């Protein structure tokens, strides 16, 4: 008995010692998957920067510590001394059309983007649910979310008819919007400058916006006009927000053409007035003095009603052709044309690639034509008949860009399209939007503070969309993070040589996984399709005025 008890005692002591040793070893085992040490944290809220270590575990931020966390506590350590650690950028206006072909989203990831909202300007894939399933199955380099596009909904129901919908047609459009919202859309977008959205009236848009509002969605509006008619178009968007009882984003807000330069003073005052009246209106913007869209924007909308065949018939009628040509001349002189053929730079010309990067004036010279608006109009009509082209329009004023950027309700968004080197001659915003703000407008010209700029790129758009758990550097948030050098960060893409990735973006993490690692694109696919949570209602958004 005595001997057996002693053996049991010795065994118990040994087990206790082993357990203590195991506990001590466990205390030294890595606790975090990733530790970003010594960086300056700009947390996205607009608060002052501070030095801190950021620890990540299980795809989320586990700890933000102003005292040093031992390197041994993490499986991987990133030295961020001299760097800024910020939330990953949330791009509230992105053309994700090539997503199934370019799922790695390199052109966005290298800018520091970790979440992008697709389906802008009235265009989106339909049916949305099956498209989102396909995207998730591929694996994605960034998180993506989508709006449902009014133009695609209208075309599906009404084709290119230039009239108001009949009651049954409006009901079908409502059902399409409701279906997309149920499949995960975050709201409704319109492109009222484009076809067939240009043929809709305000009441139609209000009716569809109200459907999105019922599911807690937002409304983003490519305004009906951004040049002549800009003020009236802003008023229309505010009315849609008021009567549809839905939060509004005036997307890629700008004042197009010399006659309208300075008009942002008035449009921003309208935003402030609407907000005071209870209409939840915000703005997004890209930091460039040139726009980008199809060449058809210079052609009067009425001329293209009914589709390509109807357009050809009108051009064959001498009187109608003169009217169409006159409308193009007017737009070259007063609107997107900027008054000079040299301001219209051809970007993607599938049927004549040697024109890419050249201007309408260059094309006229190749034809032996003087660079007059009338000759430019003939070239625009030729391009439209040959299938169209996209173009860059150098028609904005930097004073408006700065004024809009400073407004407290303005968010930074690229209006960029996923791309890769060698594809056409894109707008440099496709590669450089966010670094350009940080480099030129923060560091070099001090239009914004660093904290203001990061807020406009992160927490502000995340809150607008209703993305819980993203947009801030704080414990419990998703580990979507960007580490950049504030002294180096800059856009490299130019209007002459657009296919260039930016400088100074060192690391980008999506859910704690590196998509950009020490400046190198990894082609990791940690991104997710973000679907609007089922059951979210309009009460989830900020208060809005009752329709009247």
Phi, psi and omega in degrees: 000310182297316180297315180297322179295321179296318179298319179296323178295315179298320179297320179295318178298318179298315180298319179296319179296317178297318180296319178297318178297320179295321179295319178296317177296320180297325180295336181264353180292150179303130181264334186242151175283326186213139174229121176258109191255140166078010182275168173266114184274125169247104200278357177098343183278346188098354178289162182298146179296158177206154178276133181199158169264141180241120181251141185236136175215131176062032176085359179237160174286120182269330186199138170238109191239128177279351170255150187296138173262128181303137180301329182295346182279358184229148177289327178224139180238131174249123178278112183250020178300132183082358182252162171259135174251119185226164172298150173301145185285141180252110183268107187276001178212095183227137176267100186263020184310318182276017189303320182288341176266330182234061186293339178291338176055045185300319184295336176269318181301320182292344174275351185099007180283130175245343178218133179228142178257117179261181180079034182275174171059025178086004183243128179206158175290142175224138353292142188289320186302314182291327177296316180296323177299316181296319180296315181294324181295331180287331191085135189234146178282338178224168172282143178228147173225164184221147165264163171262134187265127181299320182298318180290323176297314182294317181295324178297325184267322190238000184064221181255030180292131180263073180200170175286152179287148169287165184304316181293325179291319178297321177298320178294320178294319175302317181295322178296317179296316180298320179297314181297321178296320179294332180273000173119005178296151182260002179157193183245137171244149173234152172232077190284355173272343187254170182263143000270008182302329180298340181273356182273156172257171185296321182299322177299314182293320178301316182298320181283324178297324179296326176296315178296322180297324180299335178260010179083019183276172176249171178235122175247135189234114158286110189301157180299325175220144176237356174250240173301130184095003182301313184298316179295326180290322175297319178299322179295316180297321177295320177298318179298319177296318181293309185282330177275352180052057186220141175295141188241142168237119170281104193274149189034057185295137184192171176236109189269129173090144184307321180300340184252001180300134184094350182293345178297336175304314182284317184293324178290325174297325177294321176299314180298317181295318180296319180295320177298330179276000175099005177267126187274090185243133175226181188221145163235164191202146168254151191267056182222161179256025176220146178257176180211127174191182181291155180295338180296346179295341178274352182262132180304137185300323183299331184292338185253007178299137178090356175099188188296320181296318178294323177298316179298321179296321179293319179294333179284343178270115186307318182293316180292322178299319178299321180292318179296313181299319178298323177294322178293317178303316179301316182291328175294321184281324193242347188230238189296342180283342176071007177087352182217138179297335180289348179274352180253108185253118183289137189247308180228112185233083185302330185269356178198074190296339180293348177276347184297127183091345178273164180259170173301325177296320177297317180297317178300318180297321177299329179272359183073029183252149171290147183280057180270157176302325181293316177293323176299320179298319178298322179290322177299316179294321177298315180299319181296318180292333181272011177110358176087170174208159171264159184210156174257130185244112183273080193223017180249159180252135183296334176298319176293319180303313182293318182297314179295319182299321183287340186298136185297340180262011180268132174250152177272130178213147193277328194053027182267155178252137175307135183207178173211158184306136177100351183264099177065203181230080189283170170292138182298344177298338180295338181246337197229008189307303188288316174299328180295317177299313183294324182276300186283308190274344175260295187289311190276318188247352174056037174291322176234155166282163178300318180296319178297315183297313180297321176302317181290343181259350192227273186297324183294308177293327178297318179291322179301318182280338184087032180275098178290140174082009179225158175097000178220153171265100182201152179302135180095344180280158174300141182277059171265108191222151174229138178242118183224158179268112184292341179274346186242330189307131182191155171278144176251337182295137179234171177291336178272325182225080189282336187278069180220129178284156184284171177255153169088358176268104189272315183221140172227128181240131174245114184059032179085355179259134184285123169261333169234124186231112184053041178083358182256131177286127186267340187059027169292158184233062180274356185290160181230154166281123180261114179257142178302130182300133178298141176090351178291132183245176182297340180295342181288346184261172178298156181300149178221156182289154175288146178293149177207000000 
